[in-house]
Amino acid sequence: MPPFAPYRQGGAPDMLDIAEGAFQLLCRESGPLRIHGDVLGYGLPSRPISLAELRLVLCHPAIGHPVRDAVWRPSIRQARAHGDIWITGCIGLALPVLRRLSARLCRTPADAADVTAEVVVAFTRALRRVNLDRPRLTLQLYRATRTVCARPATARPGTSPTSPFAFDAAAGHPDLLLTRAAARGVISHADARLIGVTRLESVPLRTVAEDLAVPYDVLRRRRAAAETRLRTAILKGRLRAA
């Protein structure tokens, strides 16, 4: 698969598209997302293996849970120890499953981007909570993600996902991050307010669109484009506090 090849065709990129682009970049020959085959065992090549290559291995129907756990266990440990790069690696490793889960949870095409963002956030949290001493880590991750996303919105603290902010705690509090992003020209001040209101204050995007007399799809694409720029800046470390 070439770098930045999307799993989904058409429309503005969602959080999984963005994660996939970063994943492919980080899995290039000089990229950091590699695990040595000697650590993994199970007859895998005795060399550093990229997570993109390991994802192809895990997608084979003949691969059992012991091999899957052997790949997931060090990946999750790296994500917990080193943060955003390996979290992106884990999202990329799980992307086929996360894409299917997002499709199952989505009720209307207009809500697809928000549902996908919520799935990414829930999965990121699950990485910190699964028990690495128990088997079937893939199933643990899937169930933890699905359980959070399947709850009614009224039962969840903070009904909107904070997807652009879930990858890098070092970037700071979301409000401060948005202010920093606008000040550094990553996104406009208006887009920072839009993301803040709809993602952090849980105001529905449709309500904001009606208040601004802007078509919903136009505002949704505008927010998605701004979040893409924001996500890229976070991954590149451009928004860390000075």
N, C-alpha and C positions, 0 to 999 in steps of 0.2 A: 504494500500500500504506500503511495507517495505521501510525503509530508503534507499535513493539513487537509488530507482527503476527508470530507465529511461523511458521516453515516446517514445523514438526512439531507435530502435535496430540496432546494427552494426555501424562500423566506429568509428572514434575518437569522443569523446564527444564535443558537441558544447556548446555555452553559455547558452542555455536553460537547457541542461543536467546538467551543472555545477550549475546553479541556483537552479534546482530541488533538487540536492543533498544537497546543503546548506539549502534549504527550509525545507526539511524533518528533517534534523538535528536540526534546530532551532524550529521545531514544536514538538519535543519530549516532554515528560512529564515535564521536568525541563526547557524547552526552553522558550524564551521570546515572541514568536509570538503568543500571546493570547489576546483575547478581551472578557470582561465579558458579558455574555448574558443579564444582566440587562441594560447595555449600549445600546445594539442592539435592544432589544424589539422584537416584532413580534412573541412572543411565544417561542423564543429560550431558551434553558436551563439556569437557573439562576446559572451559574458557569463560570469560565474562559474557553473559547472555543478556540482551536488552529485554526490557519488559514488553516491548512490542512483539518480539519473537516469542516470549513466554506466553503472551496472550493467545497467539496462534496455537501453541501447544495446549493451553487450557480449553480452547474451543473444540478440540477433538473429542468426539463422543466417547472414545475408548479410555480417556484419562479418568482415573478414579480420584476419590477424595484424598488419599494420602499424598499424591503428587500435587494436587491443588493446594493442600495445606502447606506442603514444603515450599511452594512459591509464595503463598500469601503471608506466611508467618514472618519471614525476614522483611517483606515489603511493608507490612504494618509496623514492624519495629522501627524501620527506617523513617516511616511517616511520623511516628510518635517522637522520634529523636531529632529529626531534622526539618520537619515542617513542610512548607508549601511545595517544594519540588517533588518530594516523595508522596505527598498527598495527591498531587496531580498524577503521579505515577499510578497510585492505587485506583484513582478514578478512571484512568485510561485502561488499566487492567480489567476493571469491572464494567467498562462502558457498554458492551453488548447487553449485559443484564440490566444495567441502569436505563438504557434506552427502551428495553421492553417494558420495564416497570413503569416508566414515565408514560408510555403509550397506554398501558392498562388504566392508569389513574386519571388520564386526561379525559374530560367530559366534552369539551368543545375545542376546535382548533385555535380559537382566540386565547384560550387559557394554557396552551401547550408550553409557552416559554416559562410561565410562572410555575407550572407543575414540575417541569424539568429542573428549574432552579431549586425548588423545595426538595426534590429527590437528591440533588447534589449535596445540599446542606445536611440532610438527614444521614446520607451515607458518610459524609465527613465526620459527623459526630459519632457514628457507629464505629469508625476506625479507632476511636479513642476508648471505646467501651467493650468491644468484644473480648472474650476470654481466650487468650492465646494458648492456654493449656488444654482447651477443649478441642475436639476434632470438628471437622466440617465448618471451617471458617467462612467459606463462601455462603453457606446456608445461614450462618449466624448473621453475617453482614446483610444479606438480603432480607431476612426477617426483621432485623432491627430497623432497617430503612423503610420497609413497607409498613411496619407498625406505626411509625411516626407519621408517615405521609397519609395513611388511611384514616387517621383520627379526624373528626369534624374540626373545622377551623376554630370554633368556639372553645374547643378543649385544649388548644395548643397555646402556649405562652408566646405572644407576638405572632399574629396570624399571617404575616407576610414573611417570605424567605429573605434572608440577607445574603443572597448568593455571592455577590462580588466580594464580600468581606470574610467569607468562611475559610479562606485558604491560608491566610497569613496573619497570625495574631500580632506579629512584630510590626505590622503596618499601623496598628493603633486602633482606638475606638472608631467605629464607623462614622460618627458625626465628624470627628477630627480628620479622618481619612478623606471624606468628601470635601471638606474645606480645603485640605492640602491639595487634593486633585484639581480643584477649581483654581486655586492660587498658582499652581504650576502648569496650568494650561492643558491638563490631560482631558478634562471635560469642561463645559461651560458652567457658569454659576447657575444658570437656569436648569441645566440638566442635573446638577448636584442637588438642587432643591427638589426636582422631580423624583430622583432616586430616593432622597431622604424621606419625602412625604409618603411615597408608595411602598417603599421597602421597610423603612424603620418605624414609620408612624401608622402603618397598616391602613392607609387610606386607599380604597380600591382605585385602580387606574381608570376605570370607566367613570368614576365620580370626578376625578381630576379632569378627564377629557371633556366631560359635560360642563364643568365650571369654566374651562378655558375655551369652550366652543371649538374644540379641535377634534377631528375624527379619531375614534379610539385606535384604529389600526395605525394611523400616522404617529400617534403618541407612543404606541407600543413599540414601533420600529425605532423611533427616536431614543427611547429608553434602552432598548436592546443594543443599539449602536454605542451609546454612552457607556453601558456596562461592559461591552466588549473592550473599549479603550481602557476602562478602569481596571478590568481583569488583567489585561496585558501589562499595564503599568505596575500592578501589584506583583505579578510574576517576575518582572524585570527588576524589582526592588526600587522602583522610582518614587514610591510614595512612603518610604520608611521615614520615621521622624528623624530630623537632623540631630 
